[in-house]
Amino acid sequence: MAEETFTTTEQVTSETKAAREAAAAFTSARLSQSKQFTEMEQLVLSVVLDSTKTYTVAEAKEAMREFLNKEVF
């Protein structure tokens, strides 16, 4: 007898959201105006992202993380 696998609605929702975020790419202007980010994060994104490229949310967060963790001389 085969073992049945059940998936909860919460698992499907989080997997779908993650897949959408991974696939969607946005302009730097759109990301820097997104309500998903605080005002400070929006300012950082407007500085660190290239206006001629598109980014996923994960890429934008990574660029922001790298910028904020740079050593200051």
Summary of the structure (lengths in Angstrom):
residues: 73
radius of gyration: 17.0
end to end distance: 65.3
largest distance: 65.3
contacts: 148
relative contact order: 0.15
helix: 58%
strand: 5%
